[in-house]
Amino acid sequence: MMLIAICICTFRRPEGLKATLRGIARLRFGAIPQPKLHVVVVDNEGCHATRGVVEAFEATGISISYTVEHRRGISAARNACLDLAPAEADLIAFLDDDVVPRRDWLEKLLVALERTGAEAATGPYDAVYKRNTPEWIRAGRFFSSPRAKAPGNHDRIDFGVMGNILLSAAFLRKSGLRFDDRFGLIGGEDRKFYTDMFEAGARFAWARDAVVDHHVSPDRLRFAYIIRREFCIGCTAAILKRSEPSSGRRLMEYGAQTIGKLVLKIVVLAPAALLAAIRRNAFRKVKPVLDIANLSGRLYGLFGQKYELYG
């Protein structure tokens, strides 16, 4: 029987973790034989309530491992997941502690791997909001992935969704890939990991129907947080660029392009904002400001500075 390790990193979200584990317990298989599951939970704090949630899950009959990773940062927690996954596991999946997989989630990922022969399959991350969430946040898809792409089912893709992914354990063992600690508190560790996988020859497949529901925390449903997050995304993109084995000239060209785009965005901010105000699309109303935040973050990161959104 195929063995799949489902890894979850958690931090101060016992109720979210409980919902994620309930989703795993409800998984169903119809088109393919049911695999054997082993859940790995890595707690990045060491919360008594979290341990209680894990102990309660044991009653489902699905095996589960729990450990506390005292080193701060998502990279350390994800690496602890890789270390704790059973050595005989055929596949390794990653879920976040604020998502709930749908009943056929894992089956759809398995079918994608089987039909494409890829080393990884990944699927959508659909946001679930509280009832009073502003429409511009819903329209902007800030908390859904992928945000601006719509590949066909089982298409080969050049990205991944870390909160919804299934990976070949044999490929990971052979390549020896790990999550980069430099991105543990600023985000982007997943993008760096995917880049390393692609360079090692991995193929990624899109599983359109392998959906997880992302229950967005109310404290993130604010304009200030979304602006900070966009700045952080830009900053991380520049730091990733700096980490590439490229020449100083290429880095200077990247910096010049970023400055040029930023100046242009600032110059046209007023007319763009005026135009956005009369549009019906709620996301377009805030996009000019988000573009400036992202480009400013890129400049910040280009000079080697880090912005710890998750610190």
N, C-alpha and C positions, 0 to 999 in steps of 0.2 A: 504494500500500500504506500502511495506517495505521501511523504511527510512535508508539511508546510509550516514554517515558523512565522507567526504573525507578531511583529514587533511594534510596541507602543512606548514612546517616550512621554512621560507625564511630569507636570510641575504645577502643584497647587490646584489641581482640578479633580478631586475625587468624584464629584458628581458627573463630570464629563467623562471620566474614565469608566464609570459604571455604565453609562449609556453606550459607550463604545464596546464594552465587553458584552453587554446584552445583545448588541447587533451581531457580534461574532457568534454568540450562542444560537441566534436565529438563522444563521446561514443555511441555505438549502442547495442541494445538487440534484439535477434531473437529467441533463444532457450528457454528463460525464460521471464516472464513479466517484463517490465521496472520498476525499483524501483524509489522512490523519492530520489533526491540527495540534500545534503546540504554541501557546501564547507566551510571549516574553514581555514583561513590563519593567521598564527602567525608570525609577523615580529620581528626579534630579534635585530632590530636597530631602526626602526621608520623612514623609508625612504618615502619622499614625492612621488617619482616616483612609489614606490610599492603601495601606497594607490591609486594612479591614475589607476594602472593596475586592482586593485580590483574593483574600481568604474566602469571601462569600462566593466568588466565581468558581471556586474549586468544586462546588456542589453540582455544577453542570456536567461534570465528567470529562471536560476538556482539560488536558494537562496545562499547567501554567507555571512559569518561573518568575520570580520577583527579586530585584536587587536595587540597592541605592547607589547612585553615582554621585559622589560628593563634589567632583570637579564641576564647576559651573559651565553651562553652555550646551547647546543642542548637539554640537559635534561630539563631545565626550559622551553624551547620553546615547547617541546613535551608534557610536563605536562600541559601547557597552552592550548594546543589542546584538551586534554582530558577534561579540565574544560569547554571549550567553545563548545564542541560537544553537540547537543541537548539531553536533558534528555530522550526523547522518541526514540532516535536512536536505531535501531536494530543491526547495524554493524558499525564499525569504520575502515576506511582505512587510510593508511599513504602513501604519495608520497613525493619525494624530489623536490626541486625547480630547479633541473637541469635534470629532466626526463620528457619524454612525453609518456603518456600511449597510447597503440594502441587501435583501435576502439573497440575490443572485450575484452579488458583487464579486466574490472570489471565483465563482464558476465562469463569469464572463472574462476575467483576467486569464484564467487557465485556458479557455478556448482560444483567446487571442495568441497566447504563446504557442499553443499546439498548431494552429493554422498558419502561423507566420514563421515559426522556427526562431523567433527573436530571443534575445537574452533578457529582455525586460518588457513588461506590459504595464501600461499606466492608463488611468481613466479620469473622468471629471470629478471635480470638487465643487458641489453645488451649495451655495449659501442658503442658510435658513435664518430668517430674521424675526425679531420680536415684532408684534403687531404695529407699533407706532414708529417703526423705522422710516426715516425720510425717503421719499421716492428717488431722489438723486443718488442716494447710496445704493438702492436696489438696481437702478438703471446702470450705474457705473460698473457693476460686477467686480467691485474691489476685492471681495472676499471669495470669489469663485475662480477656479482654474480649469482650463487655460482662459485667460481674460480676453484675449483678442484673436484666438485661433479656433478653427472648427474643422479639424481633419476628418476624413472619412473613416468608418469603422475598419480596423486592422491595417490602416495606412502606416507606413514607416514614418517616424517622426524624429525630430532633433531636440526634444525636450522631455521632461518628466514631471510628474506631480508627486512629491515625496510623501504626502499624506494619503496617497492612493497608488501604490506601485507594488509589483511582484517581480522579483529578481531571481535569476539563476544562481543558486548557491555555489554550484561548481565553478561558474565564471568568477564569482567573487573570491572563492578560495584560490583559484589559479592566478588571478591578477593581483591578489593581496591588497586591493584597494581599501582605503579608509577615508573617513570624513576629516577634512582639514580643520584643525583646532583654531586656526587664525580667524575663522568665520563663525565660531561658536556663539558669540554674543551679538554679532551684527547681521546675521543672516547671510544667505548665499552659499552656505555649506553644501546645499543640495545641488545648486548649479555647478559648483566646482566638482562635486562627485560625479555628476552626469558627464561633464566634459572629460574627466579622467576615464570614465567608462567608454565613451566614444573613441577616445584615443587608443584604448586597449582593444578596440574592435567590436564593441557591443552594438547590437541593433535593438531599437526600441519600437514597440508596436502600440498603436492607439486602440484602446478598448472602450468604445463610445458608450456602451451600456453598463459598464462597471462603475456605478455611481456611488459615491459616499456623500452624505449630507453634512455640511459644515455648519454647526450651530455657533453663530458668531456671538462672542461676548458683548454685552451692552456697552462696556467701557471703550470698545473700539469703534462704536458707531457715532463718531464725532469727527467734524471737519479737521480739528487740530490733529487728531491721531492719524487721519488719512494723509494729511500733508507731511507729517513726520515720517510716515511709512514710505511715501513716495520719495522723500529726500534720502531715506535709508536705502531704497532700491537703487537709486542713482549712485549713491556712494559705494555700495557693494559692487555694482557693475564696473566702476572705475578701478576698485581694488582688485577685482578679478582680472581686469585688463593689465594692471601692473604686474600681476603674478605670472602672466604669459611670458614665455621665452622670446620676447621680441626686442627689436633694436630701440635705442633711445629716440631715433628719428620717428619711428612709428608712434611712439608714445606722445611725442611732441605734436604730431599731426592729429592724433586723437584729441589732445588738449585744445588745439587750435579750432578744430571742428566743434568741440563742445562750447567753447567761448563764443564762437560765431553764432551758433544756434541760440545760446542764452541771450546774447545781445539782441538778436532778431526777435525773440519771444518777448523781451522786455519792451522793445520799441512798439511792437504791435499789440501789447497787452490791453491797452485801453480800447482800441477798436474791436479786438477779438472778444473782450469781455462784453462790450456793448452788443455785438452780434450774438454772442452766446445767450445773453439775457432774454432775447426774443425767440430763442429756439425752444421747441417743446421738449427736446431730449435733455433730461435733467443732468446727465453726465457731462454734456457739452457745456453746460453753464459753469462748471468748475475746471474743465480741462486746461484752459490757459494757465491758471495758477499751478495746477499739478505739473505741467510741463516745466515751468520755471523751477519748481521744487526739485524735480528729478534732475535737471541739468545742473542746478546748484550743488546737489549731492554728488554729482559726477566730478565737479571741480574740487570739491572737498576731499573726495577719495583719491583723486589724481595726485594730490600732494601728500598722500600716505596717511591721511587722517581717517579715523574710524568713528562711526556713529552707532552707539549701542542702544538700539531700539528695544532690545529684549533684556537689557541689563538690570 
